Amino acid sequence: MIGNPLQSDIRKHTVRSDAEKARICAANNADLYQAMFRAHGLPDQRTSAFWSSDAIAPPYYSNMTTLDPDATEEQLVEIGRLTDRLGRRPGLKDGFSRLDLVNKGFRLLFSASWIWAEPHGIAARAPEDWTRIRDAAALDRWEHSWKESGSQTDANVFTPALLSDPNIHIYGRLAGDGFDAGCIVNRSPEAVGISNIFSLTGTPQVFRDAISLANIAFSPDVPLVGYDSGAALNEMTKLGFRSVGKLRIWLSDDGS
């Protein structure tokens, strides 16, 4: 059955509050977390209030991310359960900056902004020299460059199982036998997320390229989302994104 073009147009131009947009950003990010953990063969669970996993998280990933700004009591119960299960306080992403955890054995790692760009409706042209990562060997070279750009782990973070997920695209900019820039794009029902943007050359063009790749990878008729802070947030703001909410990353205050 062919859909109604008018209904489709209405959906594309639905007026959402920033609070609704922040929820969509958080849900998209949780989808990426879920894909990452499952690619590692790790268990996870998801409710309307949070996504979580009581397995040891891959580097740079939390054991929990919140999905509802008003479900703090349920989230605190889950934090307690994860603490008991893991034998330590979990790293977690407070998607709406609603949890006050200073007196509960946590320290604030950083704050950031959820960012949102309205759909453009027209897919951008593919940026030059970028390619989608499609095999384990290329992914290994891509991760090597990602780590070179500032990662402080020797662990294997991105596994080949990600490459078979239809909702995840990993892109790299070719440079000799490897890559000098990259990003990840993930699709959710209501948005397309952009994450893990890096560049070894330090040029801001990588942000514009990542946006183009996101529009090409999936439908240009849905919003683009992500989260950033500092210089990266400034660059994405220049390119049409705006902040729709705040999030905070918490770690155990014992340094684990």
C-alpha positions as CSV (number, residue, x, y, z in Angstrom):
1,M,0.0,0.0,0.0
2,I,1.4,3.4,-1.0
3,G,1.6,5.9,1.9
4,N,-0.2,9.2,1.9
5,P,2.3,11.9,0.8
6,L,0.5,14.5,2.8
7,Q,0.7,12.4,6.0
8,S,4.4,11.9,5.3
9,D,5.0,15.6,4.9
10,I,3.1,16.3,8.2
11,R,5.3,13.8,10.0
12,K,8.5,15.5,8.6
13,H,7.3,18.9,9.9
14,T,5.9,17.9,13.2
15,V,6.7,20.6,15.7
16,R,8.4,19.1,18.7
17,S,9.5,20.7,22.0
18,D,13.1,20.6,23.0
19,A,12.2,18.1,25.7
20,E,10.7,15.7,23.1
21,K,13.8,16.2,20.9
22,A,16.1,15.4,23.8
23,R,14.2,12.1,24.4
24,I,14.6,11.2,20.7
25,C,18.4,12.0,21.0
26,A,18.7,9.8,24.1
27,A,16.8,6.9,22.4
28,N,19.0,7.1,19.4
29,N,22.1,7.0,21.5
30,A,20.7,4.0,23.5
31,D,20.2,2.3,20.1
32,L,23.9,2.7,19.4
33,Y,24.8,1.4,22.9
34,Q,22.5,-1.6,22.4
35,A,24.2,-2.4,19.0
36,M,27.7,-2.0,20.5
37,F,27.0,-4.3,23.4
38,R,25.3,-6.9,21.3
39,A,28.2,-6.8,18.8
40,H,30.4,-7.8,21.7
41,G,28.0,-10.6,22.7
42,L,27.0,-8.8,25.9
43,P,23.6,-8.8,27.5
44,D,21.4,-5.7,27.9
45,Q,18.0,-4.7,29.0
46,R,15.8,-1.7,28.1
47,T,12.7,-0.2,29.7
48,S,10.9,3.1,29.1
49,A,13.1,4.6,31.8
50,F,16.6,3.4,30.9
51,W,18.9,1.1,28.9
52,S,21.4,-0.9,30.9
53,S,23.8,-3.8,30.9
54,D,25.3,-5.6,33.9
55,A,28.2,-6.9,31.8
56,I,31.7,-5.2,31.8
57,A,31.3,-2.4,29.3
58,P,33.6,-1.8,26.4
59,P,35.9,1.1,26.8
60,Y,34.2,4.6,26.6
61,Y,30.8,3.0,27.1
62,S,28.6,3.3,30.1
63,N,26.6,0.5,31.8
64,M,23.4,2.6,31.8
65,T,21.8,5.5,29.9
66,T,18.6,7.2,31.0
67,L,15.6,7.5,28.6
68,D,13.0,9.4,30.7
69,P,13.7,12.6,32.6
70,D,10.9,11.9,35.1
71,A,11.8,8.3,36.0
72,T,14.6,9.1,38.4
73,E,13.4,6.8,41.2
74,E,13.4,3.8,38.8
75,Q,16.8,4.8,37.5
76,L,18.2,5.0,41.0
77,V,16.9,1.5,41.8
78,E,18.7,0.2,38.6
79,I,21.9,2.0,39.6
80,G,21.8,0.1,42.9
81,R,21.2,-3.2,41.1
82,L,24.0,-2.6,38.7
83,T,26.3,-1.7,41.6
84,D,25.5,-4.9,43.4
85,R,25.8,-7.0,40.2
86,L,29.1,-5.5,39.0
87,G,30.7,-5.2,42.5
88,R,31.4,-1.5,41.9
89,R,29.5,1.7,40.9
90,P,28.7,1.7,37.1
91,G,29.6,4.4,34.7
92,L,26.3,5.9,33.5
93,K,24.9,8.6,31.2
94,D,22.3,10.8,32.8
95,G,20.5,11.8,29.6
96,F,18.6,14.7,31.1
97,S,20.9,15.9,33.9
98,R,18.3,14.9,36.5
99,L,20.4,12.6,38.8
100,D,22.3,14.2,41.6
101,L,25.0,11.5,42.4
102,V,27.7,13.5,44.1
103,N,26.7,12.1,47.5
104,K,26.2,8.6,46.2
105,G,29.8,7.7,45.5
106,F,30.0,9.1,41.9
107,R,32.0,11.9,40.3
108,L,31.0,14.0,37.3
109,L,33.2,13.2,34.3
110,F,31.8,15.8,31.9
111,S,28.6,17.5,30.7
112,A,27.5,17.8,27.1
113,S,24.6,18.9,24.9
114,W,22.2,16.9,22.9
115,I,22.2,18.4,19.4
116,W,19.5,18.4,16.7
117,A,19.3,19.4,13.1
118,E,16.0,19.4,11.2
119,P,15.8,17.2,8.2
120,H,16.9,18.7,4.9
121,G,14.9,16.5,2.6
122,I,17.7,16.3,0.0
123,A,20.6,13.9,0.4
124,A,24.0,15.6,0.1
125,R,26.7,14.6,-2.3
126,A,29.2,12.1,-1.1
127,P,32.3,13.7,0.2
128,E,35.5,12.9,-1.6
129,D,37.7,10.0,-0.5
130,W,35.3,8.7,2.1
131,T,34.2,5.0,2.1
132,R,32.0,2.8,4.2
133,I,33.9,0.2,6.3
134,R,32.7,-3.2,5.2
135,D,35.2,-5.8,6.4
136,A,37.2,-6.7,9.5
137,A,40.6,-5.7,8.0
138,A,39.3,-2.2,7.1
139,L,37.6,-1.9,10.5
140,D,40.9,-2.7,12.3
141,R,42.7,0.1,10.3
142,W,39.8,2.4,11.1
143,E,40.0,1.7,14.8
144,H,43.8,2.2,14.8
145,S,43.2,5.7,13.4
146,W,40.4,6.4,15.9
147,K,42.7,5.4,18.7
148,E,45.5,7.6,17.3
149,S,43.2,10.6,17.4
150,G,43.0,10.5,21.1
151,S,41.8,7.2,22.5
152,Q,43.6,5.8,25.6
153,T,42.7,2.1,25.4
154,D,44.4,-0.9,23.8
155,A,41.2,-2.9,23.9
156,N,39.3,-3.8,20.8
157,V,36.2,-1.5,21.0
158,F,34.6,-1.9,17.5
159,T,33.9,-5.5,16.5
160,P,33.2,-6.9,13.0
161,A,29.7,-7.9,14.1
162,L,28.8,-4.2,13.9
163,L,29.3,-4.3,10.1
164,S,26.4,-6.6,9.6
165,D,24.0,-4.4,11.5
166,P,21.8,-2.6,8.9
167,N,21.3,0.4,11.2
168,I,25.0,1.1,11.7
169,H,27.3,2.6,9.1
170,I,31.0,3.2,9.8
171,Y,32.8,5.6,7.5
172,G,36.5,6.4,7.0
173,R,38.4,8.9,4.9
174,L,41.0,7.2,2.9
175,A,44.7,8.2,3.5
176,G,47.3,5.8,2.0
177,D,46.7,2.3,3.4
178,G,44.5,3.6,6.2
179,F,42.2,6.4,7.3
180,D,42.8,9.9,8.6
181,A,39.2,10.6,9.6
182,G,36.0,8.8,10.5
183,C,32.6,8.7,11.9
184,I,29.7,6.4,12.8
185,V,26.1,6.9,11.7
186,N,23.2,5.0,13.3
187,R,19.5,4.9,12.4
188,S,16.6,4.9,14.7
189,P,12.9,5.2,13.9
190,E,12.8,8.9,14.5
191,A,16.3,10.1,13.9
192,V,19.8,9.4,12.5
193,G,22.7,9.8,14.9
194,I,26.2,10.9,14.2
195,S,29.0,9.9,16.6
196,N,32.7,9.0,16.9
197,I,33.8,11.8,14.6
198,F,37.5,12.1,14.5
199,S,40.2,13.6,12.3
200,L,44.0,13.2,12.4
201,T,44.5,16.3,10.3
202,G,42.4,18.5,12.6
203,T,40.4,20.1,9.9
204,P,36.8,21.1,10.7
205,Q,35.7,19.8,7.3
206,V,35.3,16.4,8.9
207,F,32.1,17.6,10.6
208,R,30.5,18.8,7.4
209,D,31.5,15.5,5.7
210,A,30.0,13.4,8.6
211,I,26.7,15.3,8.2
212,S,26.7,14.6,4.4
213,L,27.4,10.9,5.0
214,A,24.5,10.7,7.5
215,N,22.1,12.1,5.0
216,I,23.4,9.7,2.3
217,A,23.4,6.6,4.6
218,F,19.8,6.8,5.5
219,S,16.8,9.0,4.8
220,P,17.4,12.8,4.6
221,D,13.8,13.2,5.7
222,V,14.5,12.6,9.4
223,P,16.4,14.8,11.9
224,L,20.1,14.3,12.6
225,V,21.1,14.1,16.2
226,G,24.1,13.5,18.5
227,Y,25.8,15.0,21.5
228,D,28.9,17.2,21.8
229,S,30.7,19.7,23.9
230,G,33.5,22.3,23.5
231,A,35.0,22.8,20.1
232,A,33.0,20.0,18.5
233,L,29.7,21.5,19.7
234,N,30.8,24.9,18.2
235,E,31.5,23.3,14.8
236,M,28.2,21.4,14.7
237,T,26.3,24.6,15.7
238,K,27.9,26.4,12.8
239,L,26.6,23.7,10.5
240,G,22.9,24.0,11.6
241,F,22.7,22.0,14.8
242,R,21.4,23.4,18.0
243,S,21.4,22.2,21.6
244,V,18.1,20.7,22.8
245,G,19.1,19.5,26.2
246,K,21.9,18.7,28.6
247,L,23.4,15.3,29.7
248,R,26.0,14.3,32.2
249,I,28.4,11.3,32.4
250,W,29.1,9.9,35.8
251,L,31.8,7.6,37.0
252,S,32.6,6.0,40.4
253,D,34.5,8.4,42.6
254,D,37.0,5.7,43.5
255,G,38.6,6.0,40.0
256,S,37.2,2.6,38.6
